[in-house]
Amino acid sequence: MGLSTTTAARWVERWERQQQLYAVDREERFEVIADLVEHVTRDRAVPLVLDLGSGPGCLAARLAARLPTADVLAVDADPLLLELGSAHYGPALRYVRTVIGEPGWLDALALERPVDAVVSTTALHYLGTQTLRGVYRELAGLLRPGGILINGDHISPDSTKVSELALDIGRRRSERSVLPLVEDWDSWWAGAAADPELARLLSHRADAGRPHCEGNDLTLSGHVALLRDAGFEHVGPVWQVGPSHVLAALR
């Protein structure tokens, strides 16, 4: 028996709220990413878009709404988050479970044509530098000429002093948020664990809600160097608030 739409809606809404703690001006960042995807795919009849580390598909759903003819894949390793998204957003998205960066992870996508856009938000910082290097190369191979990779994440400026300023700006912007942010990552997962309707999906998780995190300390120039080495000719930031960047790379 699948999740009820009511349960899924409740938990996706809570997910959206807690994620605002970890992404400064999250909605604006989503809008910028959607604008970029729309620009690059404006001449494509059925754009193919991947959202990597999608969680329940919050960004993917926004892209599907913006681009109603697009084929949007929400890609994540977590069975609970994928099931919540599938029950909440329905057939607007395709959901794929795979662990980004593991050997053979692309096979699960079963792609039959080049990709127009790959997006990711607050996810790729979990990957170690060498893993991310390989993922960037693999994604360059998936994208059509003129396709785009967009990474919205915590990316530090190259200067330590400027990075300190960016962190302070991000903190100030978060404190001025009009929304009461009362739930964080740990409390969301604790609440989900206490919901009996989610028990079946939680039992399939081996990590108790905590993704494996190699992590990397790449600054902006470090990401740019990896992307250029992977084959992306045009790379650079198109938006920044505090430490939160949107980095675009064109194939």
N, C-alpha and C positions, 0 to 999 in steps of 0.2 A: 504493500500500500504506500503510495507516494505522500508527500507532504501536502497539507491543505494550503490553499492560496492565502488564507488568512494568516496562518503561522509564518509562511514564507514572507509575506509583506511586512509583518511585524519585525522579523529578524533582519531583513534587508534594510528597513528604515533605521534600525538601531545600528547596523553596520555603517550606514552612511554617516550617522551622527558621530560615532566614535572615530571614524577615519578623518574627520575634520581636525582632530588633535594632531595629526601627523602630516598634514599638507596645508600650508599657509595659502589662503584664498583658493581653496580647492575647486569651487565652482568656476571661478575665472580661468583657472588652469585647464579645466575640462573644456571650456569654451574655446580657448586658444588651440588646444589639440584638435577639436572638431573643425575649427576654421582651417587648420593646416590640411587635414585629411580631405575636407571638401574642396580646397583649392587644387590639390594634386589629383583628385579623382573626378574633376568637373567634366571631363570628356569621356569618362568610362560609363558604359551602360549599366554594368553590374560589377561595381568595385568589390574586390576581395580584401577584407581588413582583418588583421589579427590583433587581439588585445591580450598581451602576455602578462601573466600574474593578475588575472582579471578579478579574482575574488568572485563575488556573486554576479559580476557583470555590470557594475554601475556605469562605468565609462562606455562599455560596449553597447549598453542599451541607449545611451545618449547618442552614440554614433549611428545606431540603427534608426533612431527617430529622425536624425538630421539627414540621413542618406537612405531613404526608404527602399531603394532598389539594391542596396548593398548586401553582400553575403558577409556577415560579421561572426567571427569565431571568438568565443571567450575561452581562454586557455589558462588552466590553473591545475595545481596538484591536489587541491583539497576537495574531497567528495562532498563534504557538508556545504561548503560555499557554492559549489557548482549546482547542487541539488536545490538549494535555496533560490539561486538565480533562475534556474529552469522553471521552478514552480511559480516564481513571481513574474518573470518577464515573458514566459511562454515561448512560442515559436519564432519570435523576432530574432533570436540568437541561436547559434549552434554552440554547444558546450563540448570541450575536449579536455580530458584529464591526462596530464603528462607533467613530468618534472623538468622544467626548463634547464637545459645545460647537461642533463644526463645523456650518456651514449644512446643514440637512437630516438631521442625525444621528439624529433620532427616527424618520425614515422607515424605517430599517433594522429597527426594532423590530416593525413591522407589527402594532401593537396594535389590537385590535378592541373593547376595553371599557376603562373606567376602571381605574386601578391602585389597589390597596389600600395598598401600601407600597413605598417606594423606600429602599434602603440603600446606603451607600458607606463604605468604610474605607480610610484612608491613601491617598486618591486625589484628592480634589477640591482639595487644596492645589496641585496642578499647574496649575490654571486661573488665569488672570489675573482681576483683580477684575471687569472688565466682562464677560468671558466667563462667570464664575460668576454674575453678576447675571442674565444671560440664561438660564442653565441653571436657576437656581432658579425663574424665572418659567415656563419651559417645564414643569418638573416640577409646579408648582402647577396647571398646566392639565391634566396627565395624571391627577392624583390625584382620586379620588372625594371628596365631602364626608365628612370624618371620617378620610380617609386620612392617612398619616404619611410624612414624609421624615426619615431618620435619617442623620446624618453623624458617623462616628467617625474623628477625625483629630487631627493636631497643631494645636491652636488655643490661642494665647497668651491669658492673662488680660489685662485692660485695663491694669492697673498694671505698669510695668516692674519694680518691686521684687518684686511678687508673681510675675511671670513668671520672674524669676531663681530664686525659691524653688521654683516648680513644676518648672523644669528640673533643679534639684538633687535634688528628691524623685524625679523620674523616673530620674535617673542612679543614685541609691541603690537604687531598686527593681530596676533592671536588673542591677546588680552583685550583688544578693542572689539572683538567679535560680538555681535548682538545675540548669538545663540548660546544658551547655557550648555556647556559641554561637560556632562557629568559622568560619562562612561569612557573608559579607555580599553585598550586591547585585552588586558587581563580580565577585566570585569565583564566584557562582552562574552568571552569564552567561558567564564565561570557561569554566567547566566544561561548560555546555550547548553552547558552540561547539565543544568538543573531542569531543562525542559524535556519531559519524557517523549515528546513527539520527535525529538532530534536524536534520541538514544541510538537508533539503528545506524545512523550515519556517523555519529561520533565513535561508535565501536569500530568503524573501518579506518580510523585514523591512528597512526602509530606514534604520533609526536605530541599528542595532547594539546593541539592547537598552536604549536610553536614550529614554524618552518625551519628546516636546517639553514643556518646562516653562516656561510664562509665569510662573507662581508669583504668590502674593499675600502680603501681610503683614497680612491682616485679623486683628484681635483678636476676642475673643468677641462684644463689642458690635457689631463690624462685620458679622459673620455674622448676628447677630440682626436688625440693621437691614435687610440685604439680603433676608432671608427675609420679614420683615413687609412690606416694599415689594413683594415678589413675590406677596403675597396670603395668607400663612400667619398665622392669627390668634393661635395659641398657640405660642410659641417659647421654648426655654430648654434649658440643660444638665441632663441627668439622671444623669450619671456623670462623674467626673474622677479620674485618677491622674497626677500630674505635669502635663505639658503635653497629655496625651492626654484628649480629651473625647468624650463622646457627646452630640450636640446633636439634640434632637427638635423637629420643626415639624409641627403639625397643620393640615390643610386645613379 
